[in-house]
C-alpha cells in the first residue's frame, strides 16, 4: 500500500493436487517495473510448493489478441519462467492462452 492505495494483488486457486492456478495478478500501472510483480510471485511459488504443487498455471490473452498491455503481461510471465501451453478461442475473436511453469 502506498498513500492509502493498494498497488498489487495476487489470487491463487488450488483445483488440482499438483497444479496451482494464478487466478488474478495485478500491479498498478503507476507501480510497474520496480519488481512488485516478482515480489508477489516468489512467495506464491513457495506457498504452492509447500502445498505439494509441481507447476503454476495462468490464463492470459494470446499474442493473437493484438493487445499491447497483454504483450507486457505475457512478457512478465515469460521472464518468470512460464511457457505457452495451449491457445484457445472461447468466443469468436477472444484469443486466450494458458501458460505453465514448473516449480
C-alpha positions as a Markdown table, in Angstrom:
| # | Residue | x | y | z |
|---|---|---|---|---|
| 1 | Unk | 0.0 | 0.0 | 0.0 |
| 2 | Unk | 1.3 | 3.5 | -0.8 |
| 3 | Unk | -0.6 | 6.7 | 0.1 |
| 4 | Unk | -3.6 | 4.6 | 1.0 |
| 5 | Unk | -3.7 | 2.8 | -2.4 |
| 6 | Unk | -3.1 | -0.9 | -3.0 |
| 7 | Unk | -0.5 | -1.4 | -5.7 |
| 8 | Unk | -0.6 | -5.2 | -6.1 |
| 9 | Unk | -2.6 | -8.3 | -5.7 |
| 10 | Unk | -2.3 | -12.0 | -6.4 |
| 11 | Unk | -5.0 | -14.6 | -6.0 |
| 12 | Unk | -4.3 | -18.3 | -6.3 |
| 13 | Unk | -6.6 | -21.3 | -6.9 |
| 14 | Unk | -5.7 | -24.9 | -6.0 |
| 15 | Unk | -8.0 | -27.0 | -8.2 |
| 16 | Unk | -5.7 | -30.0 | -8.7 |
| 17 | Unk | -3.3 | -31.7 | -6.5 |
| 18 | Unk | -0.2 | -30.8 | -8.4 |
| 19 | Unk | -1.1 | -27.5 | -10.1 |
| 20 | Unk | -1.7 | -24.0 | -8.7 |
| 21 | Unk | -3.6 | -21.6 | -10.9 |
| 22 | Unk | -2.8 | -17.8 | -10.8 |
| 23 | Unk | -6.4 | -16.7 | -10.9 |
| 24 | Unk | -5.6 | -13.0 | -10.8 |
| 25 | Unk | -2.3 | -11.0 | -10.6 |
| 26 | Unk | -2.2 | -7.2 | -10.9 |
| 27 | Unk | 0.2 | -4.4 | -10.3 |
| 28 | Unk | -1.0 | -0.8 | -10.6 |
| 29 | Unk | 0.3 | 0.7 | -13.8 |
| 30 | Unk | 1.8 | 3.5 | -11.8 |
| 31 | Unk | 4.0 | 0.9 | -10.0 |
| 32 | Unk | 5.3 | -1.1 | -12.9 |
| 33 | Unk | 9.0 | -2.0 | -13.2 |
| 34 | Unk | 10.3 | -1.9 | -9.6 |
| 35 | Unk | 9.8 | -5.6 | -9.0 |
| 36 | Unk | 6.4 | -5.7 | -7.4 |
| 37 | Unk | 5.2 | -8.5 | -9.6 |
| 38 | Unk | 8.2 | -10.6 | -8.9 |
| 39 | Unk | 7.8 | -9.8 | -5.2 |
| 40 | Unk | 4.3 | -11.3 | -5.4 |
| 41 | Unk | 5.3 | -14.4 | -7.5 |
| 42 | Unk | 8.1 | -15.6 | -5.3 |
| 43 | Unk | 6.1 | -16.2 | -2.1 |
| 44 | Unk | 3.2 | -17.6 | -4.2 |
| 45 | Unk | 5.6 | -20.2 | -5.7 |
| 46 | Unk | 6.9 | -21.0 | -2.2 |
| 47 | Unk | 3.3 | -21.5 | -1.0 |
| 48 | Unk | 2.4 | -23.7 | -4.0 |
| 49 | Unk | 5.5 | -25.9 | -3.4 |
| 50 | Unk | 4.6 | -26.2 | 0.3 |
| 51 | Unk | 1.1 | -27.4 | -0.8 |
| 52 | Unk | 2.7 | -30.1 | -3.0 |
| 53 | Unk | 2.2 | -28.4 | -6.3 |
| 54 | Unk | 4.6 | -29.2 | -9.2 |
| 55 | Unk | 3.6 | -26.4 | -11.5 |
| 56 | Unk | 1.9 | -23.0 | -11.8 |
| 57 | Unk | -0.6 | -22.2 | -14.5 |
| 58 | Unk | -2.0 | -18.9 | -15.7 |
| 59 | Unk | -4.6 | -17.9 | -18.3 |
| 60 | Unk | -4.0 | -14.7 | -20.2 |
| 61 | Unk | -4.6 | -13.0 | -23.6 |
| 62 | Unk | -2.9 | -14.7 | -26.5 |
| 63 | Unk | -0.5 | -12.9 | -28.8 |
| 64 | Unk | -3.2 | -13.1 | -31.5 |
| 65 | Unk | -5.4 | -10.8 | -29.4 |
| 66 | Unk | -3.2 | -7.8 | -30.5 |
| 67 | Unk | -3.1 | -6.1 | -27.1 |
| 68 | Unk | 0.0 | -4.1 | -26.1 |
| 69 | Unk | -1.0 | -4.3 | -22.5 |
| 70 | Unk | -1.2 | -8.1 | -22.5 |
| 71 | Unk | 2.0 | -8.3 | -24.5 |
| 72 | Unk | 3.6 | -6.8 | -21.4 |
| 73 | Unk | 1.8 | -9.2 | -19.2 |
| 74 | Unk | 2.9 | -12.2 | -21.2 |
| 75 | Unk | 6.5 | -10.9 | -21.3 |
| 76 | Unk | 6.4 | -10.7 | -17.5 |
| 77 | Unk | 5.2 | -14.3 | -17.2 |
| 78 | Unk | 7.9 | -15.4 | -19.7 |
| 79 | Unk | 10.6 | -13.7 | -17.6 |
| 80 | Unk | 9.2 | -15.6 | -14.6 |
| 81 | Unk | 9.7 | -18.9 | -16.5 |
| 82 | Unk | 6.2 | -19.6 | -17.9 |
| 83 | Unk | 5.9 | -21.0 | -21.4 |
| 84 | Unk | 2.8 | -21.2 | -23.6 |
| 85 | Unk | 0.8 | -24.4 | -23.2 |
| 86 | Unk | -2.3 | -24.0 | -25.3 |
| 87 | Unk | -4.1 | -21.3 | -27.2 |
| 88 | Unk | -7.9 | -21.2 | -27.4 |
| 89 | Unk | -10.8 | -19.0 | -28.5 |
| 90 | Unk | -13.7 | -19.2 | -26.0 |
| 91 | Unk | -15.7 | -16.7 | -28.1 |
| 92 | Unk | -15.1 | -15.5 | -31.7 |
| 93 | Unk | -12.1 | -13.2 | -31.7 |
| 94 | Unk | -11.3 | -13.7 | -28.0 |
| 95 | Unk | -7.9 | -15.3 | -28.1 |
| 96 | Unk | -6.6 | -16.7 | -24.9 |
| 97 | Unk | -3.6 | -18.8 | -23.9 |
| 98 | Unk | -2.7 | -21.0 | -20.9 |
| 99 | Unk | 0.9 | -20.7 | -19.8 |
| 100 | Unk | 2.7 | -23.1 | -17.4 |
| 101 | Unk | 5.8 | -23.0 | -15.2 |
| 102 | Unk | 7.4 | -25.9 | -13.4 |
| 103 | Unk | 8.1 | -25.4 | -9.7 |
